[in-house]
């Protein structure tokens, strides 16, 4: 019987036969053993399957997964959520399962793409939506889909996720809704990507709600209270707008001055990052690659570092310099700044596999129009095609 951790070549006929026999065993112990073995086989830590064998395992799993007990499906989901080289069809099946099964994949799997997440948001349960709202670096299209569903708890969870990308139009809509939905107010005020004009509107909403509560609880003249609240709200919104604008403007001005005097290179970028000067890093990197905010921040801080890897490859940054740029730039994401080792592994491997010409084409595209996800997908397809040709040269 195949055991978890067996390092023998699984492609040997006798070992594949053992694996097939394990798949036919319907006992709970056998199912759990099968999950452990499959988790190791799909793991990036072990290269034990050829493309043909991986396809065979995928076929076995897709046929069996619906017959697995709930506990087995939950365990399988937990194992596959950590892996990148997992069949998308299998991940989609589990991500659409009951929430206990789907949750690990919805929250962690990098295999799921925006269109699949949006489909789940629109067709599955509120609990599925909550799990997606907790993902790191939720994209703007997925955020839009979550907000469109109109569930207050889901929207609040999304707003409390500091790494979620929310479009300006959606943010403006939520600021307006905050006048009637108190639970939106605090997470909106706490968001660092709330623009100055929207922040000012939020201060007025909060001030109005505070006014009603004070008038109900205390004996105070309305005119006197209104004057005080107006002064406070105006001062706070102006201060925030000034601080945000000054920081951004100063960094951009300095970056332009540096660019005029010398070439911006990876050595300078790393030096600025080591000093923790994130606004200046963003401004310098923007000058270096020609991408404008807010798309620039999306490219830099995307989970997995694929956008950053593409830009660095296009700019001929070598791997020795890409690694510290990737690691140090994570400080700018907000929230948890400890980098997951799996994210480092994904970024470095992706950097190695990128075709430089494809990277330069993607960069030119991002400089002109916002086809960010499409460009990433095109590079992924090219990368997958190259891997398949290497594994199966007879297909050429």
N, C-alpha and C positions, 0 to 999 in steps of 0.2 A: 504493500500500500504506500502511496506517495505521502510523505510527511512534510509539514511546513518547515522551510529552511533547507530542504534537500537541494544540494548544489549540483547534482548530476545534470547532465545535459537532458532537458525535458524533451527534446526533439527525437531522442532515441525511440524506436518503435515500441520497445517493451515499456518504457516509461509513459509514453502517450497512451498506451493501452491501459496502464494502471490508472491514469487520470480519467479516462473514459469510464472505467469500471466504478471509480469513485463518484462520477457524475450520475451513474445509474442507481446508486445507493440512495434511497429516499429517507434514511434515518436522519434525525437531527444532528447527531455527532458527525455523520459523513458530510452533511451539508455545510456545517461549520468548518470542517477540515478543508472542504473544497474552496470555501471562501478564503481561508488563509493561504492556500496554495495559489489560487488565482491572484490574490493581492500581491504575492511575491512575484508572480510571473509578469504582471503588468507594471511592477515597480521599476522606476528608473535606476534603482540601485543594482538591479540584476539583469544582465542581458542573457536571457536563457531561451528566448523564442525567436525563431525566424519569422518572416512575414507570413508564410504559409501557416505556420503553427499558431501564430497570433490570430489569424483569420479563423482557424478551426476553433480556438478557445472562445472567440467572440460568438461564433455560431452556436456553440454549446450553451453559453451563458444566456443568449437572447431567447433560446428555446426553454431554458429551465427557470429563468428568473421569476416568471409569473407564478410558478408552482412552489417557489420557496416559501417557507413559513416567514411570518413577519419578522421574527428575531433574526433570521438569516439574512433577509433583505436589508434590515437595518445595519447589520455588521458589514455586509458587502458595500453598502453606501458609504459607511465610514472609511473603509479601506480605499475605495476608489476616489473619494473626495480629495485625497492627498496626492493623487497621481495625475500626470499630464498625458501620458501615452495610453489613454483609455478610449475605446470606441465611443464616438459621440452618440450613436444610436442607443447604446446600452445606458449611458449616462442620462439621456433624455427620458428613457423609460422609467428609470428610478427616480428622476427629478419630478416626474408627474405622478408618482406613487403617493400613498398616504404620507402625511406630513412627517411622521417619525422616520420614515425611510428617506424622504426627499430632503429634509432639513440640512444634513451635512453637505450635500452636493449644492443645494441652493446657496448656502452661505460661503462655501469654500472653493468649489470646483472651477478651475480656469478653462475647462473644456467647454462649458456652456457659453454660447454666444448671445449677443443682445437679442437677436430675433427669437431665440428659444426662451430666454427669460421673459420677454414681453408676452409671448404666447402663454406661458404659465401664469403670468400676472392676470391676463384677461380671462383665463379659462379654469383656473384652479381656485383653491380656497383662500380665505383671508390669512390663514396661518402660512401658506406658501408665500403670500405677498410680504408678510412680516419678515420671513427668513431672507427674502431677496433684498429687502430694505436694509438689512444688516450687513450685506456684502461689502467688502472693501472696494472702494473706487467704483461705486455704482455709476454707470454712464448716464448722460443726459437723456437719451431716448428711453432707457429703462425707468429713470426717475419720472419722466413725463407720463409713462404708462401707469406707474404707481399712483401718481397724483390724479390722473384721469379717473381712476376707479373710485376716488372720493371717500375712502375709509379714513376717518380722522386718526385712528391709532397707527395705521400704516404710514400716513403722512408725517405724523409726529416722530415716528421711529426713523424715517428717512431724514428728517431735519436734524435729528440728534446724531446722525452718522456724519462725522466731520470729513470723511473721505469721499462722500457722495457728491457727484457733479450734478448741479441743478441749473437749468438754463435761466437766463435773465427773465424771459417771459413767464416761465413757471414760477420763479421766485416772486415776481410782481403779483401774480395771481394769488399766491399764498399770503403775501403781505395784506392784500385786500381781504382775504378770507379771515385773517387773524383778528379783524374787527369783531367777528362773530364767534370765532373759535378760540377761546382763551388758551387752550393747550398748545396752540401754534406759536404764541407770543414769545415765550422764553427761549425755545430752541431757535427761533428766527433771529432774535436779538443776539444770541450767542454765536451765530455763524460768521466766520471770518470772510466769507465770500459775498456777504450782503453789501451791495453797493451803497455809496453815500446817499443817493436820493431815496432808495428804498429804506435805508436805515432811518432817515428822517421821518418817513411816513410811519415806520414802526414805532418810533418814539411818540408820535402823536397818538397812535392807537393805544399804546400802553398808558399814556398820560390820561386819555379820556376814560379808560376803564378805572384807573386809580382815582380820578375825580369823582366818579359815581360812588365808589366805595367810601371815600372820605366824607362826602356830603351825607351819606346814609348814617355814618357812625359818629360824626362830630358836628358841633354847632359852630359853623364857620361861614362867613359871607362868601357867596359864589364868586363875586368879582375878585375878591382878594385871593381866593384859591386859584382861579383861572390865570391871574397875573403870574402867580408863583410857578404854576405848572408850565405855562407857556415859556417862561424864562428858562426853566430847567431843561425842558425838551429841546428848545432852540439851541441852548449852549451845548448839550450833549451831542446832538446831531452834527452841529457845526464843528465841534472838536474832533469827532470821529472822521468826518469827511476831510478835514484839514490834515489830520495825521496820516490817513490812508493816501491821500493825494501827494502829500509832501514826501512820504517814504518812497512811493512809486516813482515820482518825478525826479527826486534826487538820485535814485539808483539808475534810472534811464539816462539822466544827464551825465553822470559819472561814466557810465558804460560807453556812451557815445564819445566822450572825451578820450577815454582809454583806447577805443577803437581807432580814433583819428591819429593817435600818437604811436601805437604799436599794434602788432597782430595779436588778436585774442586767441590763445591756444589752450590746450588741455592743462598745461602746467599752471597757468593763471587761474583757470576754472577751479582746479583742485585746491590751490592756495586759498582762494576766496571761500570755498566750501569748508575747509578746515578751520577757518576763522568764524564759521557759523553765520556768515553774511548772506542769508538766503535771498533777500530782495536784489542785492547786487549780483549774485549768481544768476538769478533768473534774467536780469537785464543783460548781463554779459553773454549768456547762452543764447538769448534772443538775437543779440547783435551778431553772434557767431553763425547762427543757423538761418536767420531771416524769417523766423516764425513769430507772429504777433500774439500777445495775450488776447483772450484767455486760452486759445488753442495751445499756446506754448506750455502752460501749466499742465494741461491734459497730457501732452506728449511726455513731459518730464516725469510726472508723478504716477502714471498708469501702473497698476499692480502688475508685476512680472517684468517691468522695465523694457517692454518690446519697443515702444515708441522711442525711448531714449537710446536704445541699442541701434535702431534704424538710423537715427540722426547722427550718432557718433560714427557709425560705419560710413555714412555718406560723407562725413567731414574728415575721414581718414584718421580718426582717433584709434590708437592701437589698444589691444586688449588690456595691457598693463595699466593704461590710464582710464579705460572705460570702467574697470572694476571699482576704483575709489570714487569716481564720479557717481556711479550708480549708488554705492553704499552711502556716501555722504549726502547725496541729494535727498535721501529719504527723510531727512530732518524737516524738509519743507512741506511734508504731507499733513502735518498736524496729527493730533491723537497719538496712538501708539507708534513709537519711532524705532522699536526693535525690529530689525529686518529678519523675516523668516528665512532660514537656510534654503528652503525649497524655492523661494522667490529668487534668491541669488543664483541657484542652480539653473533655473529657467532662463534668467537673463543672460548668464554667461554662455549657455549652450545656444540660445537664440542668436547672440552676437556672433558666435563662431560660424553659424550656418547661413547668415545673411549674405546674399550676393551683392557686392558693392554697387553694381550698376542698378539693381533693383532698389537699393537704398537711396541712391541719388535721385532716381525717378520719383520715389515716394516723397522725398524732401521737397522737390520742386512742386509737387502736387499740394503739399501742406502749405507751402509759401503762397499759393494762389487761391485755393478753395478748401473747404472743410471736409474733404473726403477721407478723414483720418481712419475710420474703421475699415472702409473699403480698401485703402492702401495696405493696412496691416494684413487684411485677409488675403490680398493678392500675393504678398510676400510669403504668408503661411502656405498658400497653395503651391507656390513655386518651391518652397522648402520641402513640403510633403512629396511633391513630384520627384524632386531630386533624390530624396531618401528611398522612395519606391524603386526608382531606376537602379540605384545602387544595390538594393536588396534583391531585385528581380530583373537582372539584365536581359533575360530571355523575352521579356515583354516588349523590348525595343524593336 
